[in-house]
């Protein structure tokens, strides 16, 4: 894990108050200090509040979507603060514009980007509380220690809870360089702490976006064009308005296009919203609409034509993303090349909770209740759609029933706000599963052409990989002319193997299919195709695929370590039954290194079943082993779904898949046994 340099000047800002309400606020790099709102609350920085009741509140700019982020970040803080875990609470700010850094959860940055900062924040609070206790008792600080939400005077065993010390601590000067704990003394980090979000999810009290209820709310269902970019040209709403409970039928105008100011664009599709008392009434009214469409230029778009476009582009030389040695020359000097083409399809996020958002627009301001990954992008998009300042839009973040990158997009929040504005009251927009499948932001399809030459010892002396596919960043207007989208080549341009002549190139293919960030982004398909081709080279060289990889990883020790651990734990090389085999792969993405060994059975009919997956992971400092294991298990399910079933196909400008019957997920009976070893 990369270390983050936090200087006192960057980290600490002091804000004044009066009397016992003096608040010492900390300033985290990229984050504005939060103003104190209560005189009986000690807030040593923008992240922590310690009330007179002893409750420790972590104000956090990350979303909880099942990955355990809230618990992990609270654990980091509680470890250094020496807090009583049962007294730790979490809050998410409702005004992202008050935070200088973007509020958002993506790119595996939640723990990596907050680990050092939260440790220092907790240590600062701990040291101030110890000082407050020492002054109260009239003893030396060195005679006191903090533990489980109390400060203890070692000699007398006197104790004062953090709540009793909060006001006195608020009057103290913050230490310039608080002492961090030695990791060997950790009592919370590295242990399997029970997640904070699980009890409410078990007893049903957890509030996801789809659970939100506000007074007077109406429910909306939106009819959108099945063709990408299609527009409403007319709508007869008489039959819909005749449905009991239907209150409004309003048109949603499209706002399709990239942003040039670097902000996240909100793609609103042209459509007609039916607003009713209940969801059933809304979808019944929607089915009664008589809508006409201009299907536009994409009505003839199909998967075959997209593939042909990719093939044509792959025949030309691409723009180099990595170029070491001279792979083109090395390949041209022999006819004994190993060539392969790998294609991966568009994939849908398929979150268990479909898109939804509740909006209430009134008097030039707006409240949004949404299961969002990007509060800042949602606030900006809603403010732009309504024509108000961002500070007039409050984002209330709920639990997310899955995100996987889809909820980075702010389209569903802006759409709900526009509908609420038109009807003059609170509206919850609920997407059906079919809406969600037809109107997603899909993982880009790519076409991958490989060529390699092996040396006398069987190792590759030349490697060329040409990636053709859409660019997420270009679609959103973030990419300059001639630039390569890093997310398109990650996992390929970072190939770790020792190959003297290595060229990875990229050609952007502009296709009118919306694309977005999908779990692990470019590394998902690029690790899949590169590891597949490495296997082909191992077969051509007549070598064991584990030993072949191991030999090529002399300069990348973290890759090699997880590869060796996975092989060891799997019993690599030991015999399996008839029809069974093992495969191995290693990859790095977002600072984590993972190797898998899969045990696979192929029956007499050619059906493939993955029986066991052994995983070795090195993700840096360990916060919660249970969460790491859960992430690896979920990744296996997600990856196998993509490999065995995942595919979004296009015909006549329309997504052909509809629901889980034809966009299949890995079933429980198909889930292999997963064994996780953490480095």
Buried (B, 14 or more C-beta within 10 A) or exposed (E): EEEBEBEEEEBBBEBEBEEEBBBBBBBBEEBBBBEBEEBEBBBBBBBBBBBBEBBBBBBBBBBBBBBBBBBBBBBBBBBBBBBBBEBBEBEBBBBBBBBEBBBBBBBBEBBBBBBBBBBBBBBBBBBBBBBBBBBBBEBEEEBBBBEBBBBBBEEEEBBBBBBBBBBBBBBBEBBEEBEEBEEEEBEBBBBEBEBBBEEEBEEEEBBBBBBBEBEEBBBBBBBBBBBBBBBBEEBEBEEBBEBEBBBBBBBBEBBBEEBEEEBBBBBBBBBBBBBBBEBEBBBBBBEBBEBEBBBBEBBEBBBEEBBEBBBEBBEEEBEBBBBEBBBBEBBEEEEEBBEBEBBBBBBBBBBEBBBBBBBBBEEEBBBBBBBBBBBBBBBBBBBBBBEBEBEBBBBBBBBBBBBBBBBBBBBBBBBBBBBBBBBEBBBBBBBBBBBBBBBBBBBBBBBBBBBBBBEEEBBBBBBBBBBBBBBBBBBBBBBEEEEBBBBBBBBBBBBBBEBBBBBBBBBBBEBBBBBBBBBBBBBBBBBBBBBBBBBBBBEBBEBBBBEBBBBBBEEBEBBBBBBBBBBEBBEBEEEEEEEBEBBBBBBBBBBBBBBBBBBBBEEEEEEEBBEBBBBBBBBBBBBBBBBBBBBBBBBBBBBBBBBEBBBBBBEEBBBBBBEEEEBBBBEEEBBBEBBBBBB
